[in-house]
Structure formats: structure tokens, C-alpha cells
Amino acid sequence: MSTRKILYVRSGPYKVNLNGYNLQEIGLGKAFCKKGYDFDILYYSDENKIELIDTPQNNLRILWCKGIRLLRSGVYPKILKKEFLKKYDYIIVSEYSQIMAVLLSGLHSNVYVYNGPYYNLFKLKLIEPIYDKLFVSVLNKRLKKIFCKTKMAENFLEKKGFSNTIPVGVGLDLEKYKKEEKIDVSTKTVLNKMQGHKNVLFV
């Protein structure tokens, strides 16, 4: 039996920094690899290339892909082909409000959405009601399931008309926290100044 494959599409048209941010997709991908899946993550880029992420079992790859920025949504013509998509058993798309959710769910029969904050501040207020009117009912019929990062996110989407939602939490790459990092000089200076004082942390 061949290994099952998952494609995760982070739709936003912004290049991510692998070293400066906890990318939830990588934590999610590692978890799926442990369960016996191969996992490809598509990220927006100014060039097309493939990067391998070291995992003890199965394959985790990043597909850096050129995209078209359409307002605050990314479109990736390279993957919008049934020949490309049929390699994958499952496709997960970030955010219902990204046009790739609509396009991919029309090309593949096993598409899921992984939805973040209950309200996405990156969305354009004028576009949101138009998008919802055009696509919420279509997506509700096409998508297998919408995975929500919080119960609040689930409530938000249910009010929009989605009925196939489930809260699953947030992906986390624990490997990031196993590596010892040398403290930056400026951070060390701040920590030294904090010694012997009452301190407040505001997150």
C-alpha cells in the first residue's frame, strides 16, 4: 500500500521566515508524518523550489511557490491542475476567506480548511460580505470539514452559515523549543536591568 499524501496550502501572499516564527503548519506536518503520512506545505515565494525538513519518518517538504497577490489573497496557478492535485489524498487550505479554498475545493474531492482567529484582521471589510455572499454556501457544500483553532473561531464560522466545523487546536513545532539558543546581547542587557525590580510582562 502506498503512503498517503497531504498537501497543506498556506494561502496568504506573504513569504514566511522559517527561523523567526513558529510556523504551525510545520508542527502539524510533523504530527501527520508520525501518523504515517507524507506532508507537503506550500508557502508563497518569489521563486519555485522545494525544501526538505528533517523528520524521523515519512517525508515533510516545503514547496516554495510563486503566487499572484490578489488584494490580500494568494493564488497559485502552478498547483491548480488536476494532474498535480491527484497526487494527494487530502488537501488542507488555510482560512475559508482565501480564494484558494474555493478554487481547490472545485478541483479535488477531499479538501479541508484550517481556520485561524475568530476574526481575521487581515481581511478587507468591504470585500468580506461580498465574498461570504458568493462563497460560504458553496464552501459549506464542498469542504469535507473546517478545522478551527479555537471554539471562538468555530462559533464565528457557524454564525456565517458553516455547519461542518470542529475545533482542533493549534499546530506547534516543539523542535523549536528543544534547541538551546544563545541569549542576544540586547536581551541580556534588559534581563540584567530587571534584576532586583518588580517586572510586568505584557503579551
FENBEL-V484603 format. One record per residue. RES is the residue in one small letter. SS is DSSP state (A for helix, B for strand, O for the rest). PHI is phi in radians with two decimals (NA if undefined). PSI is psi in whole degrees, -180 to 180 (* if undefined). Layout:
BEGIN
((RES/SS/PHI/PSI) (RES/SS/PHI/PSI))
END
This chain:
BEGIN
((m/O/NA/131) (s/O/-1.32/155) (t/O/-1.20/136) (r/O/-1.29/145) (k/B/-2.14/140) (i/B/-2.11/137) (l/B/-1.95/125) (y/B/-1.90/124) (v/B/-1.92/111) (r/O/-1.51/105) (s/O/-1.27/-32) (g/O/-0.92/136) (p/O/-1.47/54) (y/O/-2.36/134) (k/O/-1.34/129) (v/O/-1.60/159) (n/O/-1.86/111) (l/O/-1.09/-30) (n/O/-1.64/-16) (g/O/-1.89/10) (y/O/-2.74/144) (n/O/-1.39/100) (l/O/-1.43/111) (q/A/-1.05/-32) (e/A/-1.10/-34) (i/A/-1.24/-41) (g/A/-1.08/-42) (l/A/-1.12/-44) (g/A/-1.07/-43) (k/A/-1.11/-38) (a/A/-1.13/-42) (f/A/-1.18/-37) (c/A/-1.06/-40) (k/A/-1.11/-26) (k/O/-1.54/3) (g/O/1.74/13) (y/O/-1.76/151) (d/B/-1.55/141) (f/B/-2.34/119) (d/B/-1.89/135) (i/B/-2.01/125) (l/B/-1.70/124) (y/B/-2.10/147) (y/B/-1.12/140) (s/B/-2.71/170) (d/O/-1.67/4) (e/O/-2.59/155) (n/O/-1.64/120) (k/B/-2.76/163) (i/B/-2.05/134) (e/B/-2.16/130) (l/B/-1.58/137) (i/B/-1.87/130) (d/O/-1.21/123) (t/O/-2.39/148) (p/O/-1.14/-28) (q/O/-2.53/150) (n/O/1.06/178) (n/O/-1.90/131) (l/B/-2.12/117) (r/B/-2.21/148) (i/B/-1.85/125) (l/B/-1.75/97) (w/B/-1.30/126) (c/B/-2.37/133) (k/B/-1.15/135) (g/O/-2.33/170) (i/B/-1.86/128) (r/B/-1.51/118) (l/B/-2.05/98) (l/O/0.96/-116) (r/O/-1.89/23) (s/B/-2.07/147) (g/B/-1.84/140) (v/B/-2.15/134) (y/O/-2.12/87) (p/A/-0.99/-32) (k/A/-1.00/-34) (i/A/-1.74/-3) (l/O/-1.47/53) (k/O/-2.36/133) (k/A/-1.05/-33) (e/A/-1.08/-40) (f/A/-1.27/-46) (l/A/-1.24/-26) (k/O/-1.20/-11) (k/O/-1.22/-17) (y/O/-1.87/138) (d/O/-1.37/-35) (y/B/-2.41/147) (i/B/-2.22/131) (i/B/-2.04/131) (v/B/-2.05/138) (s/B/-1.38/128) (e/O/1.24/126) (y/O/-1.13/-27) (s/O/-1.44/2) (q/O/-1.63/137) (i/A/-1.08/-23) (m/A/-1.12/-27) (a/A/-1.11/-42) (v/A/-1.20/-48) (l/A/-1.13/-47) (l/A/-1.20/-37) (s/A/-1.21/-16) (g/O/-1.53/-13) (l/O/-1.91/-17) (h/O/-2.37/146) (s/O/-1.54/-8) (n/O/-2.17/68) (v/B/-1.93/135) (y/B/-2.15/156) (v/B/-2.04/141) (y/B/-1.97/107) (n/B/-1.82/135) (g/O/-1.53/-126) (p/O/-0.99/152) (y/O/-1.09/-27) (y/O/-2.37/123) (n/O/-1.57/113) (l/O/-1.24/-12) (f/O/-1.38/-14) (k/O/-1.27/151) (l/O/-1.57/126) (k/A/-1.05/-35) (l/A/-1.28/-31) (i/A/-1.45/-34) (e/A/-0.93/-51) (p/A/-1.13/-33) (i/A/-1.18/-47) (y/A/-1.02/-47) (d/A/-1.04/-43) (k/A/-1.08/-40) (l/A/-1.36/-37) (f/A/-2.13/-16) (v/A/-1.04/-48) (s/A/-1.18/-35) (v/A/-1.10/-49) (l/A/-1.13/-39) (n/A/-1.07/-33) (k/A/-1.40/-39) (r/A/-1.41/-41) (l/O/-1.25/141) (k/O/-1.22/-40) (k/B/-2.92/152) (i/B/-1.97/115) (f/B/-1.48/128) (c/B/-1.94/142) (k/O/-1.29/-24) (t/O/-2.50/164) (k/A/-1.13/-35) (m/A/-1.09/-41) (a/A/-1.10/-41) (e/A/-1.09/-46) (n/A/-1.05/-41) (f/A/-1.06/-44) (l/A/-1.29/-33) (e/A/-1.11/-37) (k/A/-1.15/-26) (k/A/-1.37/-17) (g/O/2.09/3) (f/O/-1.39/138) (s/O/-2.07/-10) (n/O/-1.88/55) (t/B/-1.90/155) (i/B/-2.69/130) (p/B/-1.37/131) (v/O/-2.22/-6) (g/O/1.58/-170) (v/O/-1.98/138) (g/O/-1.22/145) (l/O/-2.54/128) (d/O/-1.56/97) (l/A/-1.18/-21) (e/A/-1.03/-30) (k/A/-1.03/-29) (y/A/-1.70/-1) (k/O/-1.59/-16) (k/O/-1.54/136) (e/O/-1.40/132) (e/O/-1.99/137) (k/O/-1.26/134) (i/O/-1.22/130) (d/O/-1.09/146) (v/A/-1.02/-44) (s/A/-1.17/-35) (t/A/-1.14/-42) (k/A/-1.08/-39) (t/A/-1.08/-45) (v/A/-1.10/-45) (l/A/-1.06/-39) (n/A/-1.13/-39) (k/A/-1.19/-26) (m/A/-1.34/-20) (q/O/-1.02/132) (g/O/1.40/8) (h/O/-2.14/159) (k/O/-1.39/135) (n/O/-2.23/144) (v/O/-2.00/131) (l/O/-1.80/121) (f/O/-1.93/120) (v/O/-1.85/*))
END
